[in-house]
């Protein structure tokens, strides 16, 4: 930015010196208006660009501080180096920028203040940061003032027995295929079932309902007769598993309540990275063009054959060297901007929504019926890919569900949706009338259309994100529980992934995988929680072969 300012000011100086605004050999005089416009123009340009360049972004300053400074400095107390809160009250900004960029160079140059600071801190050399721009350092200094960015709205939930959350997970894995917490599915709803049945009876029923019926239990026989579909026994569940499951039946889902926060101020909006510089520069160039036009019109007076004449506005625009130069620069920069933007859109498929061979609704399965994503995409926990469920997985439920009884969606009628279920039967060879597979039937795979595609040189591992990092499916795939027709929710660009790694703090809840290295890095950076980027999540080899 400094380079641009100096260049434009130099051009202005040379223009005035050599009289580039005049296209004749002799000039009678400059009008007072032209001198005023020239002076105002220079001031406006310098002020606008300086203001744009010096806008401070506290949030960006915090990120840069944690990445570059937190290993040796804290805001409120001495670490390796001195505390930095309020350092802008003690030192000039220009000096601080130069010191942060190259402190060893300033010491060698003989700067008295630099030598003093060096000796006051036990002659410990400070790492030079030539990679930081002036704007980066301005953001860091703004953060050291102690002014924090507006806090994000955080969901608050009431305290819940850990057993309830564990019971929820057990329900998703073992029960959600046939039961809903609220509303009948294949089996009855289970919310508050503990108010209707004794806990010990429920445990015995879940472990082996067939044995309970065989023992002559009247209630068990009554429940079996009222539900024609046979219930699967779960002898693998421990007594603790059953206790947690019953806790979840009693409590249900605890909904989070968002804390109300005030809207962001206009200052915070304008301090967002990338907001201030480009628009301000664009407006400045447009104003500059307008003022240059006025200059050309008011100063382009020449003497021809002893008479004063004024050239036309159009001719002034065409033959004014400075205006032509500025116009060419503006067109080149604008063209480069739009060309770059066009290139960045190549192969971006956000919103891609192909028509699938079967109208499978995630909103019905994952939303209404609360089927866990990993029930169908079971390999997401263990492998690179999430996997496409086979038709046999569908048949775990659709052996008993041959017609659709829920709310209609899209342009589908009930008959249409019943026919979609029939497509599964046609694929596996299931006779729904006789409730058995057709002997000798040649099964046909369901050819699902892939939605999410990454470039061949990009590597993404589902198990690393789902099992190790504990990332929810919705983080990348969006609210799938609300989508009747699945589509690509996120852009899946490299920049989008990098932003996530920079912003996401490593969650160590019941996760000892990163515990030791996390503690070391947290101590190094002076933070409580490190981000995925600080854990090495931005190393090229992590995502690229």
C-alpha positions as CSV (number, residue, x, y, z in Angstrom):
1,X,0.0,0.0,0.0
2,X,2.9,2.4,0.8
3,X,4.3,1.7,-2.6
4,X,1.1,2.6,-4.3
5,X,0.8,5.9,-2.4
6,X,4.4,6.9,-3.1
7,X,4.0,6.0,-6.8
8,X,0.8,8.1,-7.2
9,X,2.3,11.0,-5.3
10,X,5.4,10.9,-7.5
11,X,3.2,10.9,-10.6
12,X,1.3,13.9,-9.3
13,X,4.6,15.7,-8.6
14,X,6.0,15.0,-12.1
15,X,2.7,15.9,-13.6
16,X,2.8,19.4,-12.0
17,X,6.5,19.8,-12.7
18,X,6.4,18.9,-16.4
19,X,2.9,20.3,-17.0
20,X,1.5,17.0,-18.3
21,X,-1.9,18.4,-18.1
22,X,-1.1,20.8,-20.9
23,X,-0.7,19.6,-24.5
24,X,0.8,22.8,-26.0
25,X,4.2,24.5,-25.9
26,X,3.3,27.5,-23.8
27,X,0.9,28.1,-21.0
28,X,-0.6,31.3,-20.0
29,X,-1.4,30.4,-16.3
30,X,-3.0,27.9,-14.1
31,X,-6.4,28.8,-12.7
32,X,-6.9,28.9,-8.9
33,X,-9.5,26.1,-9.3
34,X,-6.9,23.8,-10.9
35,X,-4.5,24.4,-8.1
36,X,-7.1,23.8,-5.5
37,X,-8.3,20.5,-7.2
38,X,-4.7,19.3,-7.5
39,X,-4.0,19.9,-3.8
40,X,-7.3,18.4,-2.8
41,X,-6.7,15.4,-5.0
42,X,-3.4,14.6,-3.4
43,X,-4.7,15.0,0.1
44,X,-7.8,12.9,-0.6
45,X,-5.8,10.1,-2.1
46,X,-3.3,10.0,0.7
47,X,-5.9,10.2,3.4
48,X,-8.2,7.5,1.8
49,X,-5.4,5.0,1.3
50,X,-3.8,5.6,4.6
51,X,-7.2,5.3,6.4
52,X,-7.9,2.1,4.5
53,X,-4.5,0.6,5.2
54,X,-4.6,1.4,8.9
55,X,-8.0,0.0,9.8
56,X,-7.4,-2.3,12.7
57,X,-9.1,-5.7,13.0
58,X,-9.0,-7.0,16.6
59,X,-10.1,-10.5,15.7
60,X,-7.3,-10.9,13.1
61,X,-4.9,-9.4,15.6
62,X,-5.8,-12.0,18.1
63,X,-5.2,-14.8,15.6
64,X,-1.8,-13.3,14.6
65,X,-0.8,-12.8,18.2
66,X,-1.5,-16.4,19.1
67,X,0.4,-17.7,16.0
68,X,3.4,-15.4,16.2
69,X,3.7,-13.8,19.7
70,X,2.1,-16.1,22.3
71,X,5.1,-18.4,22.6
72,X,7.1,-15.6,24.3
73,X,4.6,-12.9,25.3
74,X,1.4,-12.6,27.3
75,X,-0.8,-9.5,27.5
76,X,-1.1,-9.1,31.3
77,X,2.2,-10.5,32.6
78,X,5.8,-11.2,31.7
79,X,6.6,-14.5,30.0
80,X,9.9,-14.8,28.1
81,X,9.4,-11.3,26.9
82,X,7.5,-8.4,28.6
83,X,3.8,-8.0,28.9
84,X,2.4,-6.4,25.8
85,X,-0.9,-4.9,27.1
86,X,-0.7,-1.1,26.7
87,X,2.6,-1.2,24.7
88,X,1.1,1.3,22.2
89,X,0.9,3.9,25.0
90,X,4.7,3.6,25.6
91,X,6.0,3.3,22.1
92,X,5.3,5.0,18.7
93,X,3.4,2.8,16.2
94,X,6.0,3.3,13.5
95,X,8.8,2.2,15.8
96,X,6.8,-0.8,17.0
97,X,6.2,-1.9,13.3
98,X,9.9,-1.6,12.5
99,X,10.9,-3.4,15.8
100,X,8.5,-6.4,15.2
101,X,9.6,-6.8,11.6
102,X,13.4,-6.7,12.3
103,X,14.5,-6.1,15.9
104,X,18.1,-7.4,15.3
105,X,18.5,-4.9,12.4
106,X,17.3,-2.0,14.5
107,X,19.8,-2.9,17.3
108,X,22.6,-3.2,14.7
109,X,21.7,0.2,13.3
110,X,22.3,1.8,16.7
111,X,18.7,2.8,17.5
112,X,19.0,3.9,21.2
113,X,15.5,2.8,22.1
114,X,16.0,-0.6,20.5
115,X,19.2,-1.2,22.4
116,X,17.5,-0.1,25.6
117,X,14.7,-2.6,25.2
118,X,17.2,-5.3,24.3
119,X,19.2,-4.7,27.5
120,X,16.1,-4.5,29.7
121,X,15.0,-8.0,28.6
122,X,18.3,-9.7,29.6
123,X,19.6,-9.3,26.0
124,X,17.3,-12.1,24.8
125,X,17.0,-11.7,21.0
126,X,13.5,-11.2,19.7
127,X,12.6,-13.3,16.6
128,X,12.2,-11.1,13.5
129,X,8.9,-11.2,11.7
130,X,9.5,-10.0,8.1
131,X,6.5,-12.0,6.9
132,X,4.1,-9.7,8.8
133,X,2.7,-6.8,6.8
134,X,2.2,-3.3,8.3
135,X,-1.5,-4.0,8.5
136,X,-0.9,-7.3,10.3
137,X,1.2,-5.5,12.9
138,X,-1.4,-2.8,13.3
139,X,-4.0,-5.5,14.0
140,X,-1.8,-7.1,16.6
141,X,-1.1,-3.8,18.3
142,X,-4.9,-3.2,18.4
143,X,-5.4,-6.5,20.1
144,X,-2.7,-5.7,22.7
145,X,-4.9,-2.7,23.8
146,X,-7.2,-5.3,25.4
147,X,-10.2,-4.6,23.1
148,X,-11.8,-7.9,22.3
149,X,-13.9,-8.7,19.3
150,X,-17.6,-9.1,19.9
151,X,-18.3,-12.5,21.5
152,X,-20.2,-15.0,19.5
153,X,-23.6,-16.2,20.6
154,X,-23.0,-19.4,22.6
155,X,-25.6,-22.0,23.1
156,X,-26.3,-22.8,26.8
157,X,-27.7,-26.0,27.9
158,X,-28.9,-27.2,31.3
159,X,-26.7,-29.7,33.0
160,X,-27.4,-33.2,32.1
161,X,-26.5,-36.5,33.7
162,X,-23.6,-37.9,31.5
163,X,-25.5,-41.2,31.6
164,X,-28.3,-39.6,29.6
165,X,-26.0,-38.6,26.8
166,X,-24.5,-42.1,26.8
167,X,-28.0,-43.6,26.7
168,X,-28.7,-41.4,23.7
169,X,-25.8,-42.9,21.8
170,X,-26.9,-46.4,22.7
171,X,-30.4,-45.6,21.5
172,X,-29.1,-44.3,18.1
173,X,-27.0,-47.4,17.6
174,X,-29.5,-50.1,18.7
175,X,-33.0,-48.7,18.8
176,X,-33.5,-45.9,16.3
177,X,-34.0,-48.2,13.3
178,X,-37.4,-49.3,14.8
179,X,-38.3,-46.7,17.4
180,X,-38.7,-42.9,17.8
181,X,-38.6,-41.1,21.0
182,X,-41.9,-39.4,20.1
183,X,-44.3,-41.0,17.6
184,X,-44.7,-44.6,16.6
185,X,-42.4,-46.1,14.0
186,X,-42.2,-49.9,13.7
187,X,-42.3,-50.1,17.4
188,X,-44.0,-47.8,19.9
189,X,-42.5,-44.4,21.0
190,X,-40.1,-44.7,23.9
191,X,-40.2,-41.2,25.5
192,X,-41.4,-41.5,29.1
193,X,-41.8,-45.3,28.7
194,X,-40.3,-45.6,32.2
195,X,-43.5,-44.0,33.6
196,X,-45.6,-46.9,32.2
197,X,-43.3,-49.9,32.8
198,X,-41.1,-51.0,35.7
199,X,-37.3,-50.5,35.1
200,X,-36.5,-54.1,35.9
201,X,-39.2,-55.4,33.5
202,X,-37.9,-53.0,30.8
203,X,-34.4,-54.3,31.2
204,X,-35.5,-57.9,31.0
205,X,-37.6,-57.1,27.9
206,X,-34.7,-55.4,26.1
207,X,-32.2,-58.1,26.9
208,X,-34.4,-61.0,25.6
209,X,-38.1,-60.3,25.0
210,X,-38.6,-63.8,23.6
211,X,-37.4,-65.4,26.8
212,X,-39.7,-63.1,28.8
213,X,-42.7,-64.1,26.8
214,X,-41.8,-67.8,27.0
215,X,-41.6,-67.5,30.8
216,X,-45.3,-66.7,30.8
217,X,-45.1,-63.0,31.7
218,X,-48.6,-61.6,30.9
219,X,-47.4,-58.1,30.2
220,X,-44.7,-59.4,27.8
221,X,-47.3,-61.5,26.0
222,X,-49.7,-58.5,25.8
223,X,-47.0,-56.2,24.4
224,X,-45.9,-58.8,21.8
225,X,-49.5,-59.3,20.6
226,X,-50.0,-55.5,20.2
227,X,-46.9,-55.2,18.0
228,X,-46.8,-57.9,15.2
229,X,-43.1,-57.1,14.3
230,X,-40.7,-59.1,16.4
231,X,-38.3,-57.1,18.5
232,X,-34.6,-57.9,18.3
233,X,-33.0,-59.1,21.6
234,X,-29.9,-57.2,22.9
235,X,-28.1,-59.6,25.2
236,X,-24.8,-57.6,24.5
237,X,-26.0,-54.6,26.5
238,X,-24.6,-54.4,30.1
239,X,-26.5,-53.4,33.1
240,X,-24.9,-50.0,33.0
241,X,-25.9,-49.6,29.3
242,X,-29.5,-50.4,30.2
243,X,-29.5,-47.9,33.1
244,X,-28.2,-45.2,30.8
245,X,-30.7,-46.1,28.2
246,X,-33.6,-45.9,30.6
247,X,-32.3,-42.5,31.8
248,X,-32.5,-41.2,28.2
249,X,-36.0,-42.6,27.9
250,X,-37.0,-40.7,31.0
251,X,-35.4,-37.3,30.1
252,X,-35.3,-37.2,26.3
253,X,-33.3,-34.7,24.3
254,X,-32.3,-31.5,26.2
255,X,-32.6,-28.6,23.8
256,X,-30.0,-25.8,23.9
257,X,-31.0,-22.3,24.3
258,X,-29.1,-19.6,22.5
259,X,-28.0,-16.6,24.6
260,X,-29.2,-13.3,23.1
261,X,-26.4,-11.0,22.0
262,X,-26.4,-7.5,20.6
263,X,-25.8,-6.9,16.9
264,X,-22.3,-6.2,15.8
265,X,-21.5,-2.5,15.7
266,X,-20.7,-0.7,12.4
267,X,-17.0,-0.5,13.5
268,X,-16.9,-4.3,13.8
269,X,-18.5,-4.8,10.4
270,X,-16.1,-2.5,8.7
271,X,-13.1,-4.1,10.5
272,X,-13.7,-7.4,9.0
273,X,-10.7,-8.6,7.0
274,X,-10.9,-7.6,3.4
275,X,-13.8,-5.2,3.8
276,X,-12.0,-1.9,4.2
277,X,-9.1,-1.9,1.7
278,X,-10.5,-2.9,-1.6
279,X,-13.8,-0.9,-1.5
280,X,-12.0,2.2,-0.2
281,X,-9.4,1.9,-2.8
282,X,-12.0,1.4,-5.5
283,X,-14.0,4.5,-4.4
284,X,-10.8,6.5,-4.2
285,X,-9.9,5.6,-7.8
286,X,-13.3,6.5,-9.0
287,X,-13.1,9.9,-7.2
288,X,-9.6,10.3,-8.6
289,X,-10.9,9.8,-12.1
290,X,-13.7,12.3,-11.6
291,X,-11.3,14.9,-10.1
292,X,-8.8,14.3,-12.9
293,X,-11.5,15.0,-15.4
294,X,-12.3,18.3,-13.7
295,X,-8.6,19.1,-13.7
296,X,-8.3,18.3,-17.4
297,X,-11.3,20.5,-18.2
298,X,-10.2,23.5,-16.1
299,X,-6.5,23.6,-16.9
300,X,-6.3,22.7,-20.5
301,X,-6.2,26.2,-21.8
302,X,-3.7,27.0,-24.6
303,X,-2.7,29.8,-26.8
304,X,-3.4,29.4,-30.6
305,X,-2.6,32.2,-32.9
306,X,-2.7,34.7,-30.1
307,X,-6.2,33.7,-29.0
308,X,-7.1,31.7,-25.9
309,X,-9.3,28.6,-26.7
310,X,-10.7,25.8,-24.5
311,X,-10.5,22.2,-25.8
312,X,-13.5,19.9,-25.6
313,X,-14.0,17.7,-22.5
314,X,-13.7,14.5,-24.7
315,X,-10.5,15.7,-26.2
316,X,-9.1,16.5,-22.8
317,X,-9.9,13.0,-21.6
318,X,-8.3,11.4,-24.6
319,X,-5.1,13.4,-24.7
320,X,-4.4,13.9,-20.9
321,X,-1.4,11.7,-20.2
322,X,-2.0,11.3,-16.5
323,X,-5.7,10.5,-17.0
324,X,-4.8,7.9,-19.6
325,X,-2.3,6.3,-17.4
326,X,-4.7,6.1,-14.4
327,X,-7.4,4.7,-16.6
328,X,-5.2,2.0,-18.0
329,X,-4.1,1.0,-14.5
330,X,-7.7,0.9,-13.3
331,X,-8.8,-1.3,-16.2
332,X,-5.9,-3.6,-15.7
333,X,-6.5,-4.0,-12.0
334,X,-10.3,-4.4,-12.6
335,X,-9.7,-7.0,-15.3
336,X,-7.3,-9.0,-13.2
337,X,-9.7,-9.0,-10.3
338,X,-12.6,-10.3,-12.4
339,X,-10.4,-12.8,-14.2
340,X,-9.1,-14.1,-10.9
341,X,-12.6,-14.4,-9.5
342,X,-13.7,-16.3,-12.6
343,X,-10.8,-18.7,-12.3
344,X,-11.6,-19.3,-8.6
345,X,-15.1,-20.5,-9.5
346,X,-13.9,-23.4,-11.7
347,X,-15.0,-26.8,-10.4
348,X,-16.9,-25.3,-7.4
349,X,-20.0,-27.4,-7.0
350,X,-21.7,-25.8,-3.9
351,X,-25.4,-26.6,-4.2
352,X,-24.9,-29.5,-6.6
353,X,-28.1,-31.7,-6.3
354,X,-28.3,-34.6,-8.8
355,X,-31.4,-36.7,-9.2
356,X,-30.9,-40.0,-7.5
357,X,-32.3,-43.4,-8.7
358,X,-34.4,-43.6,-5.5
359,X,-36.0,-40.6,-3.8
360,X,-34.3,-41.2,-0.5
361,X,-35.1,-38.4,2.1
362,X,-32.5,-37.7,4.7
363,X,-35.2,-35.5,6.4
364,X,-37.4,-38.5,7.0
365,X,-34.7,-41.0,8.0
366,X,-32.2,-38.8,9.9
367,X,-34.7,-36.1,10.9
368,X,-38.1,-37.6,11.7
369,X,-36.9,-41.2,12.5
370,X,-33.6,-40.1,14.3
371,X,-31.5,-42.7,12.5
372,X,-27.9,-42.0,13.2
373,X,-25.8,-41.1,10.2
374,X,-23.3,-43.8,11.0
375,X,-26.0,-46.5,11.0
376,X,-26.0,-46.3,7.2
377,X,-22.5,-44.8,6.6
378,X,-20.8,-47.1,9.1
379,X,-17.3,-46.9,7.5
380,X,-17.0,-43.2,8.3
381,X,-15.7,-44.2,11.8
382,X,-13.0,-46.5,10.5
383,X,-11.9,-45.5,7.0
384,X,-11.1,-42.7,4.6
385,X,-14.5,-42.8,3.0
386,X,-17.9,-42.7,4.6
387,X,-19.2,-45.5,2.3
388,X,-22.5,-45.9,0.4
389,X,-24.9,-48.2,2.3
390,X,-25.8,-51.4,0.6
391,X,-29.4,-52.3,-0.1
392,X,-29.2,-54.9,2.7
393,X,-28.8,-52.0,5.1
394,X,-32.0,-50.6,3.8
395,X,-33.7,-53.9,4.2
396,X,-33.0,-54.0,7.9
397,X,-35.9,-51.7,8.3
398,X,-37.8,-52.1,5.0
399,X,-38.4,-55.8,5.5
400,X,-41.3,-54.6,7.6
401,X,-41.9,-51.1,6.0
402,X,-43.4,-51.5,2.5
403,X,-45.4,-48.4,2.3
404,X,-44.9,-44.7,3.3
405,X,-47.2,-43.3,6.0
406,X,-45.4,-40.0,6.8
407,X,-46.0,-36.5,5.6
408,X,-45.6,-35.9,1.8
409,X,-42.8,-33.8,0.4
410,X,-41.8,-32.3,-2.9
411,X,-44.1,-33.3,-5.8
412,X,-44.4,-36.9,-4.6
413,X,-47.7,-38.6,-3.8
414,X,-48.1,-41.5,-1.4
415,X,-48.2,-43.9,-4.4
416,X,-45.0,-42.4,-5.7
417,X,-43.2,-42.9,-2.5
418,X,-44.5,-46.5,-2.1
419,X,-43.1,-47.2,-5.6
420,X,-39.7,-45.8,-4.4
421,X,-39.6,-48.4,-1.6
422,X,-40.5,-51.0,-4.3
423,X,-37.3,-50.1,-6.1
424,X,-35.3,-51.4,-3.2
425,X,-37.3,-54.7,-3.3
426,X,-36.6,-54.9,-7.1
427,X,-32.9,-54.4,-6.4
428,X,-32.6,-57.2,-3.8
429,X,-35.4,-59.5,-5.0
430,X,-37.8,-59.2,-2.0
431,X,-41.3,-60.5,-2.2
432,X,-43.3,-58.2,0.1
433,X,-46.5,-60.2,-0.1
434,X,-44.9,-63.4,1.0
435,X,-42.2,-61.7,3.2
436,X,-39.3,-63.6,1.7
437,X,-36.5,-63.3,-0.8
438,X,-37.1,-64.7,-4.3
439,X,-34.9,-67.8,-4.9
440,X,-32.5,-67.5,-7.8
441,X,-33.1,-63.7,-8.2
442,X,-30.3,-61.8,-9.8
443,X,-29.8,-58.8,-7.5
444,X,-29.1,-55.4,-9.1
445,X,-27.0,-52.8,-7.3
446,X,-28.6,-49.3,-6.8
447,X,-26.4,-46.9,-8.8
448,X,-26.3,-43.8,-6.5
449,X,-24.8,-40.6,-8.0
450,X,-21.9,-39.2,-6.1
451,X,-22.5,-35.7,-4.7
452,X,-19.3,-34.7,-2.9
453,X,-16.2,-34.9,-5.1
454,X,-12.7,-33.8,-4.2
455,X,-9.8,-33.3,-6.6
456,X,-7.5,-36.3,-7.1
457,X,-4.6,-34.5,-5.4
458,X,-6.6,-33.8,-2.2
459,X,-6.8,-36.4,0.7
460,X,-9.6,-36.4,3.2
461,X,-10.0,-39.0,5.9
462,X,-13.4,-39.4,7.5
463,X,-12.2,-41.5,10.4
464,X,-9.7,-38.8,11.4
465,X,-12.4,-36.2,11.5
466,X,-15.3,-38.3,12.8
467,X,-13.6,-40.6,15.4
468,X,-10.5,-38.6,16.4
469,X,-11.6,-35.0,16.1
470,X,-15.3,-35.7,16.9
471,X,-16.6,-33.5,14.0
472,X,-20.3,-33.8,13.4
473,X,-21.5,-34.8,9.9
474,X,-23.4,-31.5,9.7
475,X,-20.2,-29.5,10.0
476,X,-19.4,-30.3,6.4
477,X,-22.6,-31.7,5.0
478,X,-25.0,-29.1,6.5
479,X,-28.3,-29.9,8.2
480,X,-28.9,-33.2,6.5
481,X,-31.7,-34.0,8.9
482,X,-33.7,-31.2,7.1
483,X,-32.8,-32.2,3.5
484,X,-35.3,-34.3,1.5
485,X,-33.0,-34.2,-1.4
486,X,-29.3,-34.2,-0.5
487,X,-27.0,-31.5,-2.0
488,X,-23.5,-30.2,-1.5
489,X,-23.8,-27.8,1.3
490,X,-20.2,-26.6,1.7
491,X,-17.8,-25.3,-1.0
492,X,-15.1,-27.9,0.0
493,X,-12.4,-25.6,-1.3
494,X,-8.9,-25.5,0.2
495,X,-9.5,-22.1,1.7
496,X,-12.7,-23.4,3.4
497,X,-10.8,-26.3,4.9
498,X,-7.9,-24.0,6.1
499,X,-10.3,-21.6,7.7
500,X,-11.8,-24.5,9.6
501,X,-8.4,-25.8,10.8
502,X,-7.5,-22.3,12.0
503,X,-10.7,-21.7,13.9
504,X,-11.5,-25.1,15.3
505,X,-10.1,-25.8,18.8
506,X,-9.1,-29.3,19.6
507,X,-11.7,-31.0,21.8
508,X,-10.0,-33.3,24.4
509,X,-13.3,-34.5,25.9
510,X,-12.8,-38.3,26.4
511,X,-10.1,-38.0,23.7
512,X,-6.6,-39.0,24.9
513,X,-5.3,-39.2,21.3
514,X,-3.8,-35.8,21.3
515,X,-3.5,-35.2,25.1
516,X,0.3,-35.2,25.5
517,X,1.1,-33.2,22.4
518,X,-1.8,-30.8,23.1
519,X,-0.4,-30.0,26.6
520,X,3.0,-29.3,25.1
521,X,1.7,-27.0,22.4
522,X,-0.7,-25.2,24.7
523,X,2.3,-24.4,27.0
524,X,4.3,-23.3,24.0
525,X,1.6,-21.0,22.6
526,X,0.4,-19.8,26.0
527,X,-3.2,-20.9,25.3
528,X,-5.7,-23.2,27.0
529,X,-6.8,-24.9,23.8
530,X,-4.8,-25.2,20.6
531,X,-6.3,-25.2,17.1
532,X,-6.1,-27.9,14.5
533,X,-3.7,-25.7,12.6
534,X,-1.4,-25.4,15.6
535,X,-1.5,-29.2,15.9
536,X,0.0,-29.4,12.4
537,X,-3.3,-29.3,10.5
538,X,-1.9,-26.9,7.9
539,X,1.1,-29.1,6.9
540,X,0.8,-29.6,3.1
541,X,1.4,-33.3,3.4
542,X,-1.7,-33.8,5.6
543,X,-4.0,-33.2,2.7
544,X,-1.9,-33.4,-0.5
545,X,0.0,-36.4,-1.8
